[in-house]
Each structure stands twice: as C-alpha cells, then as structure tokens.
Amino acid sequence: MQDHVYKLVDLVGTSPVSIEEAIQNAISRANETIRGLRWFEVVQTRGHVEDGKIAHYQVVLRVAFTLEAADA
C-alpha cells in the first residue's frame, strides 16, 4: 500500500434549497480546480432566516486532497 499525504482546505458551500445541496455545491466547485479530492467533513452548519423562514443554508466543510508525489 502506498503512503498518502493529504492537504486540508476549508470551504463554505451555500444553497437556498438544502444542507445537502450546499455540500454538493462546495464539492462540485472545488473539484473543478483541485485534483485528488478524497474526503470531506462537515464542520459547521448555519442558515439565514428571513421573515421567519429559512432563506439560505451555509455549510463549512473541511476537504482533503492527496498531495502528488514529487518527481525524483
């Protein structure tokens, strides 16, 4: 088995629909520019309230990606 080293990055995903969509939005966007995404952890959830109703969800994620091996 090959050893892996991971880099951690914090992201904030948002959605007017759901917590799950906020997570998916963050992961999908990060995947456009970060190679080797491997896992995520939900660190915090919060939302914005307007007129007594949930208007927006925010989810703080800690994502990890595998560092590429240095060429020898």
PAMARLUM-933805 format. One record per residue: residue number from 1; residue in three letters; z, x negated, y of N, C-alpha, C, O in turn. Coordinates in nm, 4 decimals. Each point is the difference from the previous one (the first is absolute). Example, Ala and Ser with C-alpha at 12.3 -4.5 7.8 and 13.67 -1.06 7.14 Angstrom:
! residues 2
+-----+-----+----------+----------+----------+----------+----------+----------+----------+----------+----------+----------+----------+----------+
|   k |   r |     n.pz |     n.px |     n.py |    ca.pz |    ca.px |    ca.py |     c.pz |     c.px |     c.py |     o.pz |     o.px |     o.py |
+-----+-----+----------+----------+----------+----------+----------+----------+----------+----------+----------+----------+----------+----------+
|   1 | ALA |   0.7800 |  -1.3190 |  -0.5690 |   0.0000 |   0.0890 |   0.1190 |   0.0000 |  -0.0900 |   0.1200 |   0.0665 |  -0.1036 |  -0.0019 |
|   2 | SER |  -0.1385 |   0.1386 |   0.1069 |   0.0060 |  -0.0820 |   0.1190 |   0.0730 |   0.0770 |   0.1090 |   0.0169 |  -0.0509 |   0.1108 |
+-----+-----+----------+----------+----------+----------+----------+----------+----------+----------+----------+----------+----------+----------+
END
This chain:
! residues 72
+-----+-----+----------+----------+----------+----------+----------+----------+----------+----------+----------+----------+----------+----------+
|   k |   r |     n.pz |     n.px |     n.py |    ca.pz |    ca.px |    ca.py |     c.pz |     c.px |     c.py |     o.pz |     o.px |     o.py |
+-----+-----+----------+----------+----------+----------+----------+----------+----------+----------+----------+----------+----------+----------+
|   1 | MET |   0.0000 |  -0.0836 |  -0.1185 |   0.0000 |   0.0836 |   0.1185 |   0.0000 |  -0.0878 |   0.1245 |   0.0720 |  -0.0996 |   0.0083 |
|   2 | GLN |  -0.1526 |   0.1381 |   0.0859 |  -0.0113 |  -0.0754 |   0.1234 |   0.1126 |   0.0404 |   0.0959 |   0.0343 |   0.1177 |   0.0109 |
|   3 | ASP |   0.0228 |  -0.2176 |   0.0586 |   0.1014 |   0.0302 |   0.1010 |  -0.0678 |   0.0604 |   0.1225 |  -0.1116 |  -0.0379 |   0.0357 |
|   4 | HIS |   0.1797 |   0.1312 |   0.0272 |  -0.0529 |   0.0634 |   0.1205 |   0.0974 |  -0.0212 |   0.1145 |   0.1216 |  -0.0005 |  -0.0191 |
|   5 | VAL |  -0.1761 |  -0.0165 |   0.1365 |   0.0787 |  -0.0031 |   0.1225 |  -0.0537 |   0.1120 |   0.0875 |  -0.1211 |   0.0136 |   0.0175 |
|   6 | TYR |   0.2113 |   0.0663 |   0.0373 |  -0.0389 |   0.1153 |   0.0786 |   0.0392 |  -0.0171 |   0.1460 |   0.1006 |  -0.0636 |   0.0316 |
|   7 | LYS |  -0.1799 |   0.1201 |   0.0553 |   0.0306 |   0.0079 |   0.1426 |   0.0345 |   0.1448 |   0.0297 |  -0.0696 |   0.0910 |  -0.0452 |
|   8 | LEU |   0.1773 |  -0.0684 |   0.1214 |   0.0421 |   0.1345 |   0.0372 |  -0.0423 |   0.0299 |   0.1435 |   0.0087 |  -0.0855 |   0.0881 |
|   9 | VAL |  -0.0546 |   0.2083 |  -0.0666 |  -0.0401 |   0.0462 |   0.1320 |   0.0537 |   0.1416 |   0.0176 |  -0.0063 |   0.0808 |  -0.0927 |
|  10 | ASP |   0.0587 |  -0.0505 |   0.2103 |   0.0444 |   0.1365 |   0.0303 |  -0.1121 |   0.0759 |   0.0683 |  -0.0684 |  -0.0532 |   0.0874 |
|  11 | LEU |   0.0501 |   0.1789 |  -0.1283 |  -0.1010 |   0.0886 |   0.0570 |   0.0657 |   0.1322 |   0.0365 |   0.1031 |   0.0365 |  -0.0565 |
|  12 | VAL |  -0.1627 |   0.0347 |   0.1506 |   0.0426 |   0.1361 |   0.0308 |  -0.1209 |   0.0903 |  -0.0170 |  -0.0996 |  -0.0132 |   0.0711 |
|  13 | GLY |   0.1097 |   0.1058 |  -0.1670 |  -0.1055 |   0.0982 |  -0.0210 |   0.0400 |   0.1308 |   0.0646 |   0.1181 |   0.0348 |   0.0039 |
|  14 | THR |  -0.2174 |   0.0383 |   0.0472 |   0.0284 |   0.1279 |   0.0648 |  -0.0920 |   0.1088 |  -0.0550 |  -0.1082 |  -0.0275 |  -0.0520 |
|  15 | SER |   0.1543 |   0.1509 |   0.0652 |  -0.0801 |   0.1155 |  -0.0413 |   0.0597 |   0.1273 |   0.0581 |   0.1221 |   0.0141 |   0.0069 |
|  16 | PRO |  -0.2068 |   0.0778 |   0.0344 |   0.0501 |   0.1313 |   0.0406 |   0.0209 |   0.0933 |  -0.1186 |   0.0517 |   0.1105 |   0.0162 |
|  17 | VAL |  -0.0923 |  -0.1550 |  -0.1371 |  -0.0002 |   0.0864 |  -0.1182 |   0.1212 |  -0.0207 |  -0.0899 |   0.0697 |   0.0961 |  -0.0327 |
|  18 | SER |  -0.0429 |  -0.2232 |  -0.0088 |   0.1065 |  -0.0230 |  -0.0971 |   0.0425 |  -0.1466 |  -0.0037 |  -0.0680 |  -0.0880 |   0.0527 |
|  19 | ILE |   0.1818 |   0.0648 |  -0.1162 |   0.0487 |  -0.1365 |  -0.0219 |  -0.0969 |  -0.0737 |  -0.0921 |  -0.0327 |  -0.1163 |   0.0238 |
|  20 | GLU |  -0.0132 |   0.1843 |  -0.1291 |  -0.0922 |  -0.0632 |  -0.0946 |  -0.1282 |  -0.0434 |   0.0694 |  -0.0514 |  -0.1083 |  -0.0277 |
|  21 | GLU |  -0.0008 |   0.1906 |   0.1169 |  -0.1220 |  -0.0365 |   0.0721 |   0.0260 |  -0.1167 |   0.0951 |  -0.0867 |  -0.0855 |   0.0179 |
|  22 | ALA |   0.2046 |   0.0811 |   0.0430 |   0.0345 |  -0.1128 |   0.0870 |   0.0018 |  -0.1306 |  -0.0792 |  -0.0474 |  -0.1028 |   0.0483 |
|  23 | ILE |   0.1019 |   0.1069 |  -0.1696 |   0.0003 |  -0.1179 |  -0.0870 |  -0.1435 |  -0.0400 |  -0.0340 |  -0.0373 |  -0.1166 |   0.0130 |
|  24 | GLN |  -0.0419 |   0.2129 |  -0.0560 |  -0.1382 |  -0.0295 |  -0.0384 |  -0.0807 |  -0.0534 |   0.1175 |  -0.0827 |  -0.0894 |  -0.0179 |
|  25 | ASN |   0.1052 |   0.1427 |   0.1377 |  -0.0707 |  -0.0482 |   0.1188 |   0.0318 |  -0.1471 |   0.0258 |  -0.0897 |  -0.0784 |   0.0309 |
|  26 | ALA |   0.2149 |   0.0415 |  -0.0434 |   0.0395 |  -0.1397 |   0.0223 |  -0.0608 |  -0.0916 |  -0.1053 |  -0.0530 |  -0.1059 |   0.0336 |
|  27 | ILE |   0.0599 |   0.1450 |  -0.1602 |  -0.0532 |  -0.0827 |  -0.1086 |  -0.1518 |  -0.0122 |   0.0115 |  -0.0547 |  -0.1093 |  -0.0151 |
|  28 | SER |  -0.0128 |   0.2196 |   0.0413 |  -0.1461 |  -0.0028 |   0.0102 |  -0.0466 |  -0.0901 |   0.1137 |  -0.0945 |  -0.0773 |  -0.0156 |
|  29 | ARG |   0.1606 |   0.0879 |   0.1284 |  -0.0385 |  -0.0826 |   0.1151 |   0.0287 |  -0.1472 |  -0.0258 |  -0.0827 |  -0.0856 |   0.0315 |
|  30 | ALA |   0.1981 |   0.0554 |  -0.0881 |   0.0346 |  -0.1398 |  -0.0300 |  -0.0979 |  -0.0592 |  -0.1004 |  -0.0352 |  -0.1176 |   0.0093 |
|  31 | ASN |  -0.0085 |   0.1976 |  -0.1041 |  -0.0920 |  -0.0477 |  -0.1027 |  -0.1351 |  -0.0417 |   0.0574 |  -0.0739 |  -0.0739 |  -0.0651 |
|  32 | GLU |   0.0403 |   0.1195 |   0.1849 |  -0.1255 |  -0.0384 |   0.0643 |   0.0016 |  -0.1463 |   0.0452 |  -0.1053 |  -0.0629 |   0.0093 |
|  33 | THR |   0.2232 |   0.0089 |   0.0184 |   0.0073 |  -0.1356 |   0.0555 |   0.0885 |  -0.0961 |  -0.0791 |  -0.0033 |  -0.1205 |   0.0251 |
|  34 | ILE |   0.0815 |   0.1706 |  -0.1190 |   0.0888 |  -0.0853 |  -0.0787 |  -0.0483 |   0.0004 |  -0.1446 |  -0.0105 |   0.1055 |  -0.0627 |
|  35 | ARG |  -0.0186 |  -0.2232 |   0.0110 |  -0.0396 |  -0.0115 |  -0.1412 |   0.1246 |  -0.0104 |  -0.0875 |   0.1015 |  -0.0564 |   0.0410 |
|  36 | GLY |  -0.1103 |   0.1106 |  -0.1599 |   0.1043 |  -0.0190 |  -0.0998 |   0.1266 |   0.0820 |   0.0203 |   0.1077 |  -0.0431 |  -0.0410 |
|  37 | LEU |  -0.1180 |   0.1615 |   0.1037 |   0.1185 |   0.0865 |   0.0096 |   0.0499 |   0.0311 |  -0.1403 |  -0.0791 |   0.0330 |  -0.0884 |
|  38 | ARG |   0.2110 |  -0.0434 |   0.0673 |   0.0550 |   0.0193 |  -0.1339 |   0.1039 |   0.1108 |  -0.0094 |   0.0027 |   0.0739 |  -0.0984 |
|  39 | TRP |   0.0829 |  -0.0614 |   0.1998 |   0.1050 |   0.1027 |  -0.0091 |   0.0478 |   0.0368 |   0.1391 |  -0.0282 |  -0.0690 |   0.0980 |
|  40 | PHE |   0.1020 |   0.1805 |  -0.0914 |   0.0598 |   0.0416 |   0.1264 |   0.1375 |   0.0588 |  -0.0256 |   0.0323 |   0.0424 |  -0.1109 |
|  41 | GLU |   0.0466 |  -0.0412 |   0.2152 |   0.1341 |   0.0586 |  -0.0014 |   0.0139 |   0.0834 |   0.1272 |  -0.0295 |  -0.0483 |   0.1093 |
|  42 | VAL |   0.0743 |   0.1726 |  -0.1231 |   0.0266 |   0.0823 |   0.1177 |   0.1364 |  -0.0406 |   0.0539 |   0.1015 |   0.0140 |  -0.0683 |
|  43 | VAL |  -0.0997 |  -0.0638 |   0.1903 |   0.1218 |  -0.0514 |   0.0611 |   0.0668 |   0.1063 |   0.0871 |   0.1226 |   0.0067 |   0.0090 |
|  44 | GLN |  -0.2055 |   0.0763 |   0.0549 |   0.0553 |   0.0973 |   0.0936 |  -0.0983 |   0.1164 |   0.0151 |  -0.1216 |  -0.0193 |  -0.0006 |
|  45 | THR |   0.1757 |   0.1382 |   0.0138 |  -0.0828 |   0.1160 |   0.0331 |   0.0596 |   0.0674 |   0.1220 |   0.1216 |   0.0062 |   0.0177 |
|  46 | ARG |  -0.2099 |   0.0434 |   0.0644 |   0.0440 |   0.0733 |   0.1190 |  -0.1130 |   0.0917 |   0.0435 |  -0.1117 |  -0.0087 |  -0.0511 |
|  47 | GLY |   0.1409 |   0.0949 |   0.1442 |  -0.1020 |   0.0922 |   0.0474 |   0.0230 |   0.0392 |   0.1442 |   0.1040 |  -0.0277 |   0.0597 |
|  48 | HIS |  -0.2046 |   0.0928 |  -0.0069 |   0.0031 |   0.0480 |   0.1379 |   0.0044 |   0.1526 |  -0.0042 |  -0.0768 |   0.0628 |  -0.0729 |
|  49 | VAL |   0.1658 |  -0.0042 |   0.1503 |   0.0176 |   0.1450 |   0.0025 |  -0.0476 |   0.0548 |   0.1331 |   0.0342 |  -0.0526 |   0.1059 |
|  50 | GLU |  -0.1138 |   0.1593 |  -0.1121 |  -0.0434 |   0.0723 |   0.1197 |   0.0223 |   0.1492 |  -0.0224 |  -0.0434 |   0.0552 |  -0.1011 |
|  51 | ASP |   0.1094 |   0.0082 |   0.1934 |   0.0262 |   0.1441 |  -0.0075 |   0.0641 |   0.0414 |  -0.1325 |  -0.0327 |   0.1046 |  -0.0561 |
|  52 | GLY |   0.1244 |  -0.1883 |   0.0072 |   0.0731 |   0.0316 |  -0.1215 |  -0.0778 |  -0.0175 |  -0.1289 |   0.0462 |   0.0413 |  -0.1063 |
|  53 | LYS |  -0.1660 |  -0.1031 |   0.1142 |  -0.0816 |  -0.0208 |  -0.1190 |  -0.0372 |  -0.1476 |  -0.0118 |  -0.0085 |  -0.0715 |   0.0998 |
|  54 | ILE |  -0.0132 |   0.0275 |  -0.2230 |  -0.0426 |  -0.1377 |  -0.0217 |  -0.1418 |  -0.0151 |   0.0517 |  -0.0911 |   0.0710 |  -0.0427 |
|  55 | ALA |   0.0734 |  -0.1647 |   0.1354 |  -0.1309 |  -0.0238 |   0.0594 |  -0.0681 |  -0.1233 |  -0.0573 |  -0.1228 |  -0.0074 |  -0.0032 |
|  56 | HIS |   0.2023 |  -0.0897 |  -0.0423 |  -0.0573 |  -0.1260 |  -0.0465 |   0.1006 |  -0.0728 |  -0.0885 |   0.1204 |   0.0034 |   0.0259 |
|  57 | TYR |  -0.1694 |  -0.0680 |  -0.1286 |   0.0816 |  -0.0817 |  -0.0894 |  -0.0298 |  -0.1472 |   0.0262 |  -0.1144 |  -0.0375 |   0.0260 |
|  58 | GLN |   0.2176 |  -0.0449 |  -0.0329 |  -0.0149 |  -0.1453 |   0.0070 |   0.0750 |  -0.0598 |  -0.1187 |   0.1130 |   0.0388 |  -0.0299 |
|  59 | VAL |  -0.1777 |  -0.1336 |  -0.0369 |   0.0602 |  -0.0661 |  -0.1147 |  -0.0134 |  -0.1509 |   0.0180 |  -0.1103 |  -0.0513 |   0.0191 |
|  60 | VAL |   0.2229 |  -0.0192 |  -0.0252 |  -0.0025 |  -0.1458 |   0.0062 |  -0.0081 |  -0.0516 |  -0.1427 |   0.0830 |   0.0336 |  -0.0845 |
|  61 | LEU |  -0.1840 |  -0.1156 |   0.0589 |  -0.0216 |  -0.0564 |  -0.1322 |   0.0127 |  -0.1511 |   0.0060 |  -0.0365 |  -0.0625 |   0.0996 |
|  62 | ARG |   0.0872 |   0.0056 |  -0.2040 |  -0.0059 |  -0.1442 |  -0.0201 |  -0.1006 |  -0.0189 |  -0.1127 |   0.0229 |   0.0447 |  -0.1123 |
|  63 | VAL |  -0.1336 |  -0.1103 |   0.1421 |  -0.1033 |  -0.0226 |  -0.1003 |  -0.0048 |  -0.1480 |  -0.0346 |   0.0368 |  -0.0855 |   0.0805 |
|  64 | ALA |  -0.0823 |   0.0572 |  -0.2007 |  -0.0106 |  -0.1384 |  -0.0444 |  -0.1405 |  -0.0261 |  -0.0502 |  -0.0625 |   0.0850 |  -0.0634 |
|  65 | PHE |   0.0146 |  -0.2043 |   0.0932 |  -0.1272 |  -0.0424 |  -0.0550 |   0.0153 |  -0.1405 |  -0.0559 |   0.0850 |  -0.0776 |   0.0438 |
|  66 | THR |  -0.1698 |   0.0468 |  -0.1419 |   0.0056 |  -0.1293 |  -0.0670 |  -0.0656 |  -0.1055 |   0.0878 |  -0.1110 |   0.0189 |   0.0497 |
|  67 | LEU |   0.1812 |  -0.1303 |  -0.0314 |  -0.0594 |  -0.1112 |   0.0726 |  -0.1016 |  -0.0679 |  -0.0912 |   0.0244 |  -0.0185 |  -0.1193 |
|  68 | GLU |  -0.1369 |  -0.0178 |   0.1762 |  -0.1036 |  -0.0665 |  -0.0780 |   0.0408 |  -0.1443 |  -0.0246 |   0.0678 |  -0.0615 |   0.0822 |
|  69 | ALA |  -0.1092 |   0.0089 |  -0.1948 |   0.0316 |  -0.1382 |  -0.0350 |  -0.0738 |  -0.0950 |   0.0924 |  -0.1163 |   0.0226 |   0.0336 |
|  70 | ALA |   0.1838 |  -0.1286 |   0.0074 |  -0.0627 |  -0.1022 |   0.0825 |  -0.0932 |  -0.0830 |  -0.0861 |   0.0330 |  -0.0345 |  -0.1135 |
|  71 | ASP |  -0.1486 |   0.0029 |   0.1674 |  -0.0934 |  -0.0859 |  -0.0728 |   0.0523 |  -0.1421 |  -0.0053 |   0.0458 |  -0.0540 |   0.1008 |
|  72 | ALA |  -0.0525 |  -0.0060 |  -0.2175 |   0.0496 |  -0.1375 |  -0.0169 |  -0.1051 |  -0.1015 |   0.0345 |   0.0251 |  -0.1202 |  -0.0086 |
+-----+-----+----------+----------+----------+----------+----------+----------+----------+----------+----------+----------+----------+----------+
END
